[in-house]
Amino acid sequence: MSYFWIPLLGLSFMALVWAISRGFRLDLDRELLVGTVRAMVQLLLMGFLLTWIFRWSSPWWLAVPILGMLAVAAANARQKAPGLPGVFWRILAALALSEGVAMLLLLGLRIIPPEAKTIIPLSGMVIGNAMVAAGLFYHRLLQARKEREDHLLTLLTLGLPGSYAYRFLALDALKGAMIPTVDALKTVGLVQLPGMMTGMILAGASPLEAVNYQILIMYAIAGTAAVTGMALYWLSPGYFLTAHHQLKEEAQDPGRS
């Protein structure tokens, strides 16, 4: 069967989704259409781009898709932090740090070969999960800021330093950013067979080889989620506190007081 027929036949699943949406009057027709078309077009374009990149021996071409993934991921995670000026660059820095740490370990320890066909797919997994962690961190942080404002004001009124008040606020956000990956570690192999493992088995790899690579990916994802959350933890206190350890009325650029 031609590769191009596979995604077309996969539309039968989207037809099922559309039927359920219509049956329950969920009003998701437009979102389903846009999502279905975008998923197919974006993935096909990425397939053609990677085919072209794999033909080039220069490692500099690796920067093109990786920088693109970082920018798109940061822009998407930024939507979880409305009203925070400059948050795109902080998220981008956190994602870039996570990607750098992951590749440094994977390549430095010679776990993977320095080839585009391994670096780019693994970078996509790392950056994608780091994006989710960044979005969760800011979602939980802003939610906690709103729900615990009175408590924060009490802490500051009692003379406690702003760093303590921020820590009280941000540690919950950091924990929330890491929980999904921790939960995934607990259930992988029992409740779900991850995509990379399934793809390798379908491609003809031995199940044990696929499992070994999937273990590596799960640990790498957990590590990068932690690095992303940690980076944003250190980059974000200025959004809520002034230089004089006072709570800002609303989230502002850290450069303002």
C-alpha positions as CSV (number, residue, x, y, z in Angstrom):
1,M,0.0,0.0,0.0
2,S,1.3,3.5,-0.9
3,Y,2.4,5.6,2.0
4,F,0.1,8.4,0.8
5,W,-3.0,6.2,1.1
6,I,-2.4,5.6,4.8
7,P,-3.3,9.1,6.1
8,L,-6.3,9.2,3.7
9,L,-7.6,6.0,5.2
10,G,-7.0,7.4,8.6
11,L,-9.7,10.0,7.9
12,S,-12.2,7.3,8.8
13,F,-11.3,7.9,12.4
14,M,-11.9,11.6,12.0
15,A,-15.2,10.9,10.4
16,L,-16.1,9.0,13.6
17,V,-15.1,12.0,15.7
18,W,-17.2,14.3,13.4
19,A,-20.2,12.0,13.8
20,I,-19.9,12.0,17.6
21,S,-19.5,15.8,17.6
22,R,-22.6,16.3,15.4
23,G,-24.6,13.7,17.3
24,F,-24.0,15.5,20.6
25,R,-24.2,19.0,19.0
26,L,-20.8,19.9,20.4
27,D,-20.3,22.6,17.7
28,L,-16.8,21.5,16.9
29,D,-17.2,21.3,13.1
30,R,-14.8,24.1,12.3
31,E,-12.2,23.1,14.9
32,L,-12.3,19.5,13.6
33,L,-11.9,20.6,10.0
34,V,-9.0,22.9,10.8
35,G,-7.3,20.4,13.0
36,T,-7.7,17.6,10.6
37,V,-6.3,19.6,7.6
38,R,-3.5,21.2,9.6
39,A,-2.3,17.9,11.1
40,M,-2.1,16.3,7.6
41,V,-0.5,19.3,5.9
42,Q,2.0,20.1,8.7
43,L,3.1,16.5,9.0
44,L,3.5,16.0,5.2
45,L,5.5,19.2,5.0
46,M,7.7,18.0,7.8
47,G,8.2,14.7,6.1
48,F,9.3,16.4,2.9
49,L,11.5,18.8,4.8
50,L,13.2,16.0,6.8
51,T,13.7,13.9,3.6
52,W,15.5,16.9,2.1
53,I,17.6,17.6,5.3
54,F,18.6,14.0,5.6
55,R,20.3,14.2,2.2
56,W,22.7,16.9,3.4
57,S,25.7,16.0,5.5
58,S,26.2,19.5,7.0
59,P,25.1,19.6,10.7
60,W,24.1,23.2,10.3
61,W,20.9,22.2,8.5
62,L,19.8,20.6,11.8
63,A,19.3,24.1,13.2
64,V,16.5,24.9,10.8
65,P,13.8,22.5,12.1
66,I,15.0,22.7,15.7
67,L,14.8,26.5,15.8
68,G,11.4,26.3,14.1
69,M,10.2,23.8,16.7
70,L,11.5,25.9,19.5
71,A,9.8,29.1,18.2
72,V,6.4,27.4,17.6
73,A,6.5,25.6,20.9
74,A,7.2,28.9,22.8
75,A,4.5,30.7,20.9
76,N,2.0,28.0,21.8
77,A,3.0,27.8,25.5
78,R,2.7,31.6,25.7
79,Q,-1.0,31.3,25.3
80,K,-1.2,29.9,28.8
81,A,0.3,33.1,30.2
82,P,-1.8,35.9,28.9
83,G,-0.9,39.4,30.0
84,L,2.8,38.6,30.8
85,P,5.0,40.8,28.7
86,G,8.1,39.1,27.3
87,V,7.0,35.7,28.4
88,F,7.7,34.3,24.9
89,W,11.4,34.9,25.4
90,R,11.5,33.3,28.8
91,I,9.7,30.3,27.6
92,L,12.0,30.1,24.5
93,A,15.0,30.3,26.8
94,A,13.7,27.5,29.0
95,L,12.9,25.3,26.0
96,A,16.3,25.9,24.5
97,L,18.0,25.0,27.8
98,S,16.0,21.8,28.0
99,E,16.9,20.9,24.4
100,G,20.5,21.7,25.0
101,V,20.7,19.6,28.2
102,A,19.0,16.7,26.5
103,M,21.2,16.7,23.4
104,L,24.3,17.2,25.6
105,L,23.6,14.1,27.5
106,L,22.3,12.0,24.6
107,L,25.3,12.9,22.3
108,G,27.9,13.4,25.0
109,L,27.3,10.0,26.5
110,R,27.1,8.5,23.0
111,I,23.6,7.2,23.6
112,I,22.5,8.3,20.1
113,P,24.6,8.8,16.9
114,P,25.2,12.5,15.8
115,E,22.9,12.1,12.8
116,A,19.9,14.1,11.7
117,K,17.6,11.1,11.5
118,T,18.0,10.6,15.3
119,I,18.6,14.2,16.5
120,I,15.5,15.8,14.9
121,P,12.8,13.3,15.9
122,L,14.2,13.1,19.5
123,S,14.4,16.9,19.6
124,G,10.7,17.1,18.6
125,M,9.7,14.8,21.5
126,V,11.8,16.7,24.0
127,I,10.6,20.2,22.9
128,G,7.0,19.1,22.6
129,N,6.9,17.8,26.1
130,A,8.9,20.8,27.5
131,M,6.3,23.0,25.8
132,V,3.5,21.2,27.7
133,A,5.5,21.6,31.0
134,A,5.9,25.4,30.3
135,G,2.3,25.9,29.6
136,L,1.3,24.0,32.8
137,F,3.8,26.0,34.9
138,Y,2.3,29.4,33.9
139,H,-1.3,28.2,34.0
140,R,-0.8,27.0,37.6
141,L,1.3,30.0,38.6
142,L,-1.3,32.5,37.4
143,Q,-4.1,30.5,38.9
144,A,-2.3,30.3,42.3
145,R,-1.6,34.1,42.1
146,K,-5.3,34.7,41.8
147,E,-6.5,32.2,44.4
148,R,-3.8,33.0,47.1
149,E,-3.5,36.7,46.9
150,D,-4.7,37.3,50.4
151,H,-2.3,34.7,51.8
152,L,0.6,36.3,49.9
153,L,-0.3,39.8,51.1
154,T,-0.4,38.4,54.7
155,L,3.1,36.8,54.3
156,L,4.5,40.1,53.0
157,T,2.8,42.2,55.6
158,L,4.4,40.0,58.3
159,G,7.8,41.0,56.9
160,L,8.7,37.8,55.1
161,P,10.9,38.3,52.1
162,G,9.3,38.4,48.6
163,S,11.4,35.4,47.6
164,Y,9.6,33.3,50.3
165,A,6.2,34.5,49.1
166,Y,7.1,33.7,45.5
167,R,8.4,30.3,46.5
168,F,5.1,29.6,48.2
169,L,3.4,30.5,44.9
170,A,5.7,28.9,42.4
171,L,6.6,25.5,43.9
172,D,3.0,24.4,43.3
173,A,3.3,25.5,39.7
174,L,6.6,23.7,39.3
175,K,5.1,20.5,40.8
176,G,2.1,20.8,38.5
177,A,4.4,21.1,35.5
178,M,6.1,17.8,36.4
179,I,3.1,15.7,37.4
180,P,2.0,14.6,33.9
181,T,5.5,13.1,33.1
182,V,5.6,11.4,36.5
183,D,2.2,9.9,36.0
184,A,3.2,8.8,32.5
185,L,6.2,7.0,34.0
186,K,3.9,5.1,36.3
187,T,1.5,3.8,33.6
188,V,3.7,3.4,30.5
189,G,3.7,-0.2,29.4
190,L,0.7,-1.0,31.5
191,V,-2.0,1.4,30.2
192,Q,-0.4,2.7,27.1
193,L,2.2,1.8,24.5
194,P,3.9,5.0,23.5
195,G,4.1,6.2,20.0
196,M,7.9,5.8,19.4
197,M,7.8,2.2,20.7
198,T,4.7,1.4,18.6
199,G,6.2,3.0,15.5
200,M,9.5,1.0,15.8
201,I,7.6,-2.3,16.2
202,L,5.4,-1.5,13.2
203,A,8.6,-0.7,11.2
204,G,10.0,-4.1,12.0
205,A,12.3,-3.5,15.0
206,S,12.5,-6.0,17.8
207,P,10.1,-5.3,20.7
208,L,13.1,-5.3,23.2
209,E,15.0,-2.8,21.1
210,A,11.9,-0.6,20.8
211,V,11.4,-0.8,24.6
212,N,15.0,0.2,25.3
213,Y,14.6,3.3,23.2
214,Q,11.3,4.1,24.8
215,I,12.7,3.9,28.3
216,L,15.4,6.4,27.2
217,I,12.8,8.8,25.8
218,M,10.6,8.6,28.9
219,Y,13.5,9.4,31.1
220,A,14.6,12.2,28.8
221,I,11.1,13.7,28.7
222,A,10.9,13.6,32.5
223,G,14.3,15.3,32.8
224,T,13.5,18.1,30.3
225,A,10.2,18.8,32.0
226,A,12.0,19.3,35.2
227,V,14.6,21.5,33.6
228,T,12.0,23.6,31.9
229,G,10.0,24.1,35.1
230,M,13.1,25.0,37.0
231,A,14.2,27.5,34.4
232,L,10.8,29.2,34.4
233,Y,10.8,29.2,38.2
234,W,14.0,31.3,38.3
235,L,12.9,33.5,35.4
236,S,9.4,34.5,36.6
237,P,9.5,36.1,40.1
238,G,9.7,39.6,38.7
239,Y,6.3,39.3,37.1
240,F,4.6,39.3,40.6
241,L,7.0,41.1,43.0
242,T,8.7,44.5,42.9
243,A,12.3,45.2,43.8
244,H,11.0,46.2,47.3
245,H,9.4,42.8,47.9
246,Q,5.9,44.1,47.3
247,L,3.2,42.3,45.4
248,K,2.3,43.9,42.1
249,E,-1.4,44.6,41.5
250,E,-1.2,42.6,38.3
251,A,1.5,40.7,36.5
252,Q,3.9,43.1,34.8
253,D,7.2,43.0,32.9
254,P,10.0,42.1,35.4
255,G,11.8,45.3,34.2
256,R,9.1,47.4,35.7
257,S,8.5,48.0,39.4
